[in-house]
Amino acid sequence: MKHSIYLSDEDKKQLEYEVVSQEARVYLTRLIERNPSFSNRSFLSKNWIVNRSRSLVGKSVYVLEPGRLGEYEDSEYAWHSGEFELSLRRLDTIRLVELIAEILEHEWLTAKEVNETLKKESSSFRFHRKNRTVTVEVFSVEKLEEDAPHSDEHPNIRILVKRMATGLEQKDYSAVLHASATIFETLAKDIVDIPSVQDQTLGTFFSRYEKDSQLPTDLKAKILATYQARNKMPLAGHGSTQEPTLDEQEAITLTELTKAFVRIEYALQTNSSKSK
């Protein structure tokens, strides 16, 4: 996203690998629908959110005709309801932040409601509202690491990408492999988005991820191979007296492939939502 109101270019760079789960997005959608200010003009309010969400991803908007309120067909109400459910779900993180900030300005959510949800998500940004002005605070990776220093399966891919880069810098290539596999596992859990897989390892639900993922078959095969390698490589998944077999060239390649796979998966998921 080239132009943004609430995020600086540096903020957007920091949030490139940020993940906000579909469960959290659905929860915020439900809170919006229960907000008295929103529900008092529900159809018009839905139309605004739907159109802003569609505009953010380059889709056409639904222009309400003057004087027709109360005369719309059931199919039009149904279309708006469906699109409203997708409004937060279809956006990447940066566009999601921009839309939520505007929703806060409309007072259809409170900063407290949003921030409590983001805290449970271990998200790295928060919203602040003062005198009707909304701002966004993006935490540094160092701050996030202080809050969760021992979280190997942190839901925030941004932290894991940093750990992967740190492993590469320190020539700890088993740590690179470990971080990469954990990123893929976190990514898969977000894409599958059902409660039963959240406490499972990637190997136990990979067939479901294969079904839900938008990645080409060969890329999904690489993800599975990386996960399997973590469980076999000395010091990557388990303690060992043997030396890791991953070399520097392989570690660099894996680091760049991992970041690319994350970007591709989310881009394809977003594109799929656009066509719905």
Secondary structure, 3 states (H helix, E strand, C coil): CCCCCCCCHHHHHHCCCCCCCHHHHHHHHHHHHHCHHHHCCHHHHHHHHHHHHHHHCCCCCCCCCCCCCCCCCHHHHHHHHHHHHHCCCCCCHHHHHHHHHHHHHCCCCCHHHHHHHHHHCCCCEEEEEECCEEEEEECCHHHHHHHCCCCCCCCCHHHHHHHHHHHHHCCCHHHHHHHHHHHHHHHHHHHHCCHHHCCCCHHHHHHHHHHHCCCCHHHHHHHHHHHHHHHHCECCCECCCCCCCCCHHHHHHHHHHHHHHHHHHHHHHHHHHHCC
